[in-house]
Amino acid sequence: MIKKALLMQEIAKTTKLPLREASACIDVIFDAMADAISRGERIELRGFGSFVVRQVAARKTALANGSVVPAHGRIVFRPCQKLRESVWNKFN
């Protein structure tokens, strides 16, 4: 698992920014992505993949009481071809 601290260190090392500014960069990027997703926008990160919100229809559950799961949005990630192939090749 990659954590924010590791991302901060990588950004600080690559850009020569202080850790506090690297942390602010990460926060701004993730906040902007979360805002866009919450508005239903598609996010595309070239060379990595894209995030999109797909609508899921309401459905009944298999429970005896017949409860219903309401319609809702689901966040879906689709990796780019290069990333998909690198993962495929690593585990095969």
N, C-alpha and C positions, 0 to 999 in steps of 0.2 A: 504494500500500500504506500502510495506517495502522499506525504503530508504537506501542509502549507509551509512549514519551516524549511523543508527541502526545496520547495519551489522558490521560496524567498532567497535561500542561499545561492541557487542556480542563477536567478535573475541578478542578484547583487554581484556575483562573480563575473557574469557575462557583460553586464552593463556598467560595472564599477559604481553602482548606486549603493547608498547606505541601506542596511536591512530594513529600516523603518520605511523608506521610500519604496523599496521592493515589495514590502507588505501592502502598502497603499495601492500599488499597481495591481496586485492580485485582487484586492478587495474591489477596486473599480471595475476590473474586467468581469469578475463573477457577479457583481451587482448588476452590471449592464446586461449580462446574459440572463440572469434571473428575471429582470424586468421585461426583456424581450419575450422570453418564454411565457411569462404570465399574461402577456398581451396576445399570445398565440402566434407570434412571429417565428419564422424559421431562422436558425443560426447556422451559418456555414463557416467552418474553420478549415481553410485550404490546407491540404496535406494531412489532415487529422480526421475530419468527418463533419456530420451535420446533426443538429438536434431539431426536432419538429414535434408539434403537439398534434396528436391524432385523437379524434373523437371516438369514444366507445359508447355504444348504444346501451340503454337500460336493459337489464335482464333479470329474470327470476333466479333465485338461488335454488339449490337442491334440498334445502332444509324443509322440514315438514310444515313449518309455518308459512311457507310461500313468500318470504320476504323478497324485496326487490332492491337490486343494486342500481342506483340512479345513473343516468347518462353522465359521463364525465370525460375530461381530457386526460390523455396519457402521454408522457414525454417519451419519445423514441429517439435513440441514437443510431445513426448509420455511419459506420466507419468508412473512410475513403478506401479505394481499392488497394493502395500501397500498404496501409495499416492492416487491412483485412488479410492480405497475402502474407505479411510478415508474421502475424499471429498464427495463421494457418500453417506456415512452414515451420514455425517454432515447435508446434505440438504434434506434428506428423513425422 
